[in-house]
Amino acid sequence: MAIPRFIDALGHGMADKRIEILRGIARSGSISQAARESAVSYKAAWQAIDTLTNLAGVPLVARAVGGAGGGGAVLTAQGAHLLDLAQALDVARQDVHARWSQREGGTAPHIDTALQRLSVRTSMRNQLPAVVASIATMGRIAHVVMHLGESGQVAARITQESAELLGLAVDMPVLALCKATAVRVMRAGDAASIEGNRLAGTAASVEPGEGGDEIAVALPGGMQLVGFAPSGSALRKRQRVSAEVDASAVVVALPG
């Protein structure tokens, strides 16, 4: 049984749209309703749940197909637990902020701004929990290999200074981040187009588009990676695929 990584999923607090969407599903039992309440598209709501599931490492939402209402969604026990923890952390943050403000006679504006920036959110849709497997330094560049559990491994090329500032070390839990637009998806067995990371999986969804076909790749172990194939790729759902991403496009982040 997978061990939940709830803290990884709560790095940005209750203000995060992803937590807001999860709360909406708990209230209404509907992904579409939660999306409307959060002012995002249905697709974006599912992407939010997929990202949270990647970070938590356990299923958070279960689909309910059919029925009088045409189906819906419910939180799993782990999803409900995540919300409880999010609420507790939010109360704790507010308490610390209130006590600090009282002690200092009111928090200065620049302190509030700094706190907001410390909890910065990112547009990167691919956020994969990982563990540092090795660090090799060549000149001013550090080549960091990270294990993704059953999903394989991914490498990042970062500066030596960045590795030092993060305090990276073997066996350290980290997050491997990359933009969906940096991930190239192709049929399994096709020749590699770059010298970089290559992950094998199955196409969980395929959305054709003029600028490229958006593919959600289900990786072994339950993680999901989003990328793009050339427009008109003819890739199909449940087809075996490979996802490539250059090591220089992978960002290493510390959870929490």
Buried (B, 14 or more C-beta within 10 A) or exposed (E): EEEBBBBBBBBBEBEBBBBBBBBBBBEBBBBBBBBBBBEBEBEBBBBBBBBBBBBBBBBBBEEBEEEEEEEBBBBBEBBBBBBEBBEEBBEEBEEEBEEEBEEEEEBEEEBEEEEEEEEEEEEBBBBBBBBBBEBEEEEEBBBBBBBBBEBBBBBBBBEBEBBEEBEBEEEBBBBBBBBBBBBBBBBEEEEEEEEBBBBBBBBBBBEBEEEBBBBBBBBBEBBBBBBBBEEEBEBEEEEEBBBBBBBEBBBBBEBE
